[in-house]
Amino acid sequence: MIRAIIVDDEEDARKTLQIFVNQYCPKVEVIDEADGVQDAYRKIMSQEPDLVFLDIQMDDGTGFDLLEKVRNPNFTVIFTTAFDEFAIKAFKYSAIDYLLKPIDPDELIEAVSKVDVGKDDNSAKLQGLMENKGKQEFDRITLSSQEGLTFVKLENIMRLESDSNYTHFFLVSGEKITVPKSLKEYELILPTSRFFRTHQSHIVNLNYVKKYMKEDGGYVLMEDGSEVLVARRRKEEFIAVLTGA
């Protein structure tokens, strides 16, 4: 069983989530709940849960404040939050799971299915999140693949390529990292000032575009010698971005 604690300052929210967990997540046992940062800290330290459902905004602080108090957390965190664009972007950059309130049971089931008790990368993901949370613009992304976690600076990403529900990251170093997420997910979070989706299957880092070639319908030659297609409907906007028009 996965031993879980629910942390939320709203009693109704805690009760609803516990009902959902009991109903839809048979492998999870809710061992306790907490109504704030201080209460949660005491219970986490004494009960050592495998999983913490963690609200962001609470009366006596934030979920981030709690994580700063717990040194080297060895539990998985699933954040629960009302819509917060900045926080959600931070979660996505750090490969952290989150649930939007009101919580959807299907999303709860999916998030819990990823919990791997004892996996070493939980602390690393949270560390990446804490490094990003205070920044206005994130400069590093966490890529979770079969091999583990890779922390990549945005400036070191040459391009991205779609492969069904997977995305290949091609780095400046020549390394290729494949992650089980769609290209669309990264299009939504990567800064448009630095990255452009040239085609349904490609996103390029504008800093590494070497040439735009008109032949064969239009394609981009990247600094590493790779050729990337430019969709006809995106060509005009892409050229305008490149030329600053």
N, C-alpha and C positions, 0 to 999 in steps of 0.2 A: 504493500500500500504506500501511496504518496501522502505524507503527513503535511497538512497545509494550515496556514494561519491567514485569516482575512483581516486586513487593516483598512479601516474606513471610519471617518468620524460621523457618518450617518447610519443610524441603527437600521433603518429600512433597507439601505443599500447592502448592509452586511447580511441581513436576513434573506433578502432576495437572492444574493449570490450563493449563500449556503444552501438554499432550496434547490437552486439550479445545479450546484455541484453534486448534491445528494442524488438528484434525479438523473443527471446526464453523464456524470463522471464517476463510475463505480470504483475506479482504482484510486480515487482521492478521498482521504479522510480528513475532514476539517477538525483539527484538534483544539483550536481556540480562535478567538477573534480579539481585535484591539481597536480602540477608538481614537488613537492618536500616536504621535511619534514616541513619546516617553513610554506609554503603555506597551506599544509594539516592541520597543527595544528590550524591555524587561522580559517579555514573553518569548521573543526570538532567542535571546541569550540563554534562557532557562530550558526551553523546550526543543531547540535546534530543529526547526521544521525543514522539510525538503523543498517546500514551495511556499511563497508568500504572494498573496494577491494584495497589491499595494496601491492605494489611492494616492494621487499627487497632492492635492490641496486639502489640508486638514487644519483644525483650529489651532494646534500648537506647533505647526510647521508643515513641511512638505515631505513627500516620499523620498526626495533627494537628501533631505536633512537626516532621515533615518539611515539611509545607506552610508552616509558619511560617518555615522556613529558606529556602524557595524564594520569592523576591520576584516578584510578578506572574507566576505560573505561566501558561504559554501552552499547556499540554497539558490533555487531558481526564482526569479521574480517575473510575475505577470502584472503589469500595471493596469489599473482600472481608472478611467478618467472621462470627464465630460470633454467635449471637443476642445483641444488646445493645439493649435497648428504648430507652434514651436516645439512643444514636448513630443508630439507625434513624429515630427521630422527627426528629432534627436533619437527616438526609439528606432526608427528605420535605419538611420545611419549606424546605429550600434547593434543591429540585428536582435533587438529586444522585443518580446511579444507584449502586446497591449490589447485591452478591451475597451471599446467605447461604451459609455453609459447612454441610454439603458442597454444593458448587456444582452447580446443575442446568443441564445444557447448554442447555435451552430459554431459561432466564433469561439465560444468558450471551449467546446469540444475540440476544435482544431488547435487552440493554444495549448490545452492540457496534453494533447497527444504528442507534443514536441518535448515535453518535460522528460529529461533523462537524468534520473537520480544518480548523483555521484560523478557526473560528467565534469571534467576539469575546466571547461570553457565558461562556466557560469560567472565566475569571478572576473575573468578577462572581459566578458561582454559588459559587465557592470562598470568596470574600470574605464572602458571606452566611452560609455555613456556619461560618466561623471566628468570626463575630460572635455566632452562636447557641450555639456549643458550650459555652461556660462558664456558660450561664444555666440556672437550675433550671426556668424556664418561659419559653418562647419568646414574643416579642412582635412578631415580624415574619416574614412568609412570602414566599417567592419564587414568583411566578407566571410560568410559561414559556408564552408564546403565540406565534402566528405573527408578531406584531409584534416580539417580543423578550422581555426579562425585565422584570418589574415587581416592585419590592420594596414590599410593603404591610404597614403596621402593622395588627395585628388589630383595634385600636380603630377603624380606618377602614373596616372591612367591615360593610356594612349587612346583607346577606343573600347566600345562594348558591342557585342554581336549577339543577336537573339538565336536561340536554338529551341524552338517549341516553348516549353515552360522553364527553360534554363537560359542563363545569360553567361556568356564568356567575357571575362575582363582580360584585355591585352594591355600589359604594363610596359612602361618605357624600358624596363630591364630586359624585356623579351619574355617574361613569365606570363603564363596563361592560367587564369583561375576561373573555374566554372562553379556557379552557384545556382541552387534550385529556386530561382525567382524569375519572373518575367521581366523583359526589357522595360515594359510600361512602368513597373514599380520604380525603376531607377530614373526613368525620364521625369517622373513627378517630383523627385527629391534632389537630383543633381542641379547645381546652379546654371541657369540658362545663359549667364554671362560667360561661362566657360565650356559648356557642353551643348551640342546641337544634334537633334535626331534627324539625320539626313534621309532616312529610309525606314520602312517598318521593321527592318532587321538590324539597323545600325545607329549608334550614337558615337559621335567623335568629340574628342577634346580639341577645341578650336585652336589651342596653342600649338598643336602638332600637325596642323594642316599645311602641307607643303605646296600643293598645286590643286587647282580645280581644272579638270580636263573636260572639254565639251564633247569629245568623241564618245561613241557607244552610248549615247543618251545622257551622258554626264556622270562623272565619278570624281572622287577625291583621292589624291595621292598623299599618303601620310608620311611622316618623317621616317618611319621604320620600313618604308617601301610597300606597305600594304595598300590595296586599292579598295575604296569603299563606295558603294553605289549611292547616288543622289536621286531620290524620286522626283519625277517631273513636277509634281505639285509643290514640292518643297524647294525647288531650285532657285526661284526668284528670291524667296526669303533668305535662303542660305547665302547667296551671293551678297545680298544687302548687309547681312551680319558680318561677313568677311571683310567687306569694303568699308563698313561703317556708314553706309548710306542711310 
